[in-house]
Amino acid sequence: MALRHIALFRWQDGTTPEQVARVEEVLGALPGAISALDAYAFGPDLGIGPDTFDFAVVADVADQAAFVAYRDHPEHQAALAIIRPLLTERAAVQFEL
């Protein structure tokens, strides 16, 4: 039973392009550091629809144990330490593929 994790971020007012680039940098390193990830994608909203979040992360893993391994991995936790101070809102969901 493969799982997909989707996280959506809404940045605080004043979040700079440089800060978002840093987020992209740390997220980009995760697939090479976390073997539990089967597929990984992220990026800013394209601004083509109303009422959207600013940024999304999508991670595919094999099962719940793999999700926990990703969630709790020190590199992921380090990325979250960079992301959390920039957020006004976060939404997340995990579902079976």
Secondary structure, 3 states (H helix, E strand, C coil): CCEEEEEEEEECCCCCHHHHHHHHHHHHCHHHHCCCEEEEEEEECCCCCCCCCCEEEEEEECCHHHHHHHHHCHHHHHHHHHHHHHEEEEEEEEEEC
